[in-house]
Amino acid sequence: MTEKFETEILERLDQLELLVKNGYKELLTTKDVMEMLNISRTSLYRLRDEGILVAYKIYGKVYFKKKEVFAAMDEHLRPTG
């Protein structure tokens, strides 16, 4: 890999990170989804592996689409009691 290529990749990663951190609300990180659903990382991976949630990898980082997380919650939400 050339130095120019490495620099370009690092710049793109920085831009993506800024988008996510500064309010690009359509994408959620693994941590965001775990906190939102109050579940562990293991449970989140199980939901992903079962196809209930779809994960997207962008430049090596995993994200979830917010609208898909809400749709999955609506579809799989069951009343207790």
C-alpha positions as a Markdown table, in Angstrom:
| # | Residue | x | y | z |
|---|---|---|---|---|
| 1 | Met | 0.0 | 0.0 | 0.0 |
| 2 | Thr | 1.3 | 3.4 | -0.9 |
| 3 | Glu | 1.5 | 6.2 | 1.6 |
| 4 | Lys | -0.9 | 8.3 | -0.5 |
| 5 | Phe | -3.4 | 5.5 | -0.4 |
| 6 | Glu | -3.1 | 5.0 | 3.3 |
| 7 | Thr | -3.6 | 8.7 | 3.9 |
| 8 | Glu | -6.7 | 8.7 | 1.8 |
| 9 | Ile | -8.2 | 5.8 | 3.6 |
| 10 | Leu | -7.5 | 7.4 | 7.0 |
| 11 | Glu | -9.0 | 10.7 | 5.9 |
| 12 | Arg | -12.2 | 8.8 | 4.7 |
| 13 | Leu | -12.4 | 7.0 | 8.1 |
| 14 | Asp | -12.1 | 10.3 | 9.9 |
| 15 | Gln | -14.9 | 11.8 | 7.8 |
| 16 | Leu | -17.1 | 8.8 | 8.4 |
| 17 | Glu | -16.5 | 9.0 | 12.1 |
| 18 | Leu | -17.4 | 12.7 | 12.2 |
| 19 | Leu | -20.6 | 12.0 | 10.3 |
| 20 | Val | -21.6 | 9.4 | 12.9 |
| 21 | Lys | -20.5 | 11.4 | 15.9 |
| 22 | Asn | -21.9 | 14.7 | 14.8 |
| 23 | Gly | -25.5 | 13.7 | 14.3 |
| 24 | Tyr | -25.8 | 11.5 | 11.2 |
| 25 | Lys | -28.8 | 9.9 | 12.9 |
| 26 | Glu | -29.6 | 7.2 | 10.3 |
| 27 | Leu | -26.7 | 5.0 | 11.4 |
| 28 | Leu | -26.2 | 3.6 | 14.8 |
| 29 | Thr | -23.1 | 2.0 | 16.2 |
| 30 | Thr | -23.1 | -1.3 | 18.0 |
| 31 | Lys | -22.9 | 0.6 | 21.3 |
| 32 | Asp | -25.8 | 2.8 | 20.3 |
| 33 | Val | -28.1 | -0.2 | 19.6 |
| 34 | Met | -27.0 | -2.0 | 22.8 |
| 35 | Glu | -27.9 | 1.0 | 24.9 |
| 36 | Met | -31.1 | 1.7 | 23.0 |
| 37 | Leu | -32.3 | -1.9 | 23.5 |
| 38 | Asn | -30.7 | -2.4 | 26.9 |
| 39 | Ile | -29.0 | -5.6 | 25.7 |
| 40 | Ser | -25.5 | -7.1 | 25.8 |
| 41 | Arg | -23.1 | -7.3 | 22.9 |
| 42 | Thr | -23.8 | -11.1 | 22.8 |
| 43 | Ser | -27.6 | -10.5 | 22.6 |
| 44 | Leu | -27.0 | -8.0 | 19.8 |
| 45 | Tyr | -24.9 | -10.4 | 17.8 |
| 46 | Arg | -27.5 | -13.1 | 18.3 |
| 47 | Leu | -30.2 | -10.8 | 16.9 |
| 48 | Arg | -27.9 | -10.1 | 14.0 |
| 49 | Asp | -27.1 | -13.8 | 13.4 |
| 50 | Glu | -30.8 | -14.7 | 13.5 |
| 51 | Gly | -31.5 | -12.1 | 10.9 |
| 52 | Ile | -33.6 | -9.9 | 13.1 |
| 53 | Leu | -31.2 | -7.0 | 12.8 |
| 54 | Val | -29.0 | -6.3 | 9.8 |
| 55 | Ala | -25.5 | -4.9 | 10.3 |
| 56 | Tyr | -23.6 | -2.9 | 7.7 |
| 57 | Lys | -19.8 | -2.7 | 7.6 |
| 58 | Ile | -18.4 | 0.6 | 6.5 |
| 59 | Tyr | -14.6 | 0.9 | 6.4 |
| 60 | Gly | -14.3 | -1.9 | 8.9 |
| 61 | Lys | -16.8 | -0.5 | 11.4 |
| 62 | Val | -20.2 | -2.0 | 12.0 |
| 63 | Tyr | -23.4 | 0.1 | 11.9 |
| 64 | Phe | -27.1 | -0.5 | 12.0 |
| 65 | Lys | -29.8 | 1.6 | 10.2 |
| 66 | Lys | -31.9 | 3.3 | 12.8 |
| 67 | Lys | -35.2 | 2.8 | 10.9 |
| 68 | Glu | -34.4 | -1.0 | 10.6 |
| 69 | Val | -33.8 | -1.3 | 14.3 |
| 70 | Phe | -37.1 | 0.4 | 15.1 |
| 71 | Ala | -38.9 | -1.8 | 12.5 |
| 72 | Ala | -37.4 | -4.9 | 14.0 |
| 73 | Met | -38.5 | -3.8 | 17.5 |
| 74 | Asp | -42.1 | -3.2 | 16.2 |
| 75 | Glu | -42.2 | -6.6 | 14.5 |
| 76 | His | -40.8 | -8.6 | 17.4 |
| 77 | Leu | -42.2 | -6.7 | 20.3 |
| 78 | Arg | -44.5 | -8.8 | 22.4 |
| 79 | Pro | -46.6 | -7.8 | 25.4 |
| 80 | Thr | -45.6 | -9.3 | 28.7 |
| 81 | Gly | -48.0 | -10.7 | 31.3 |
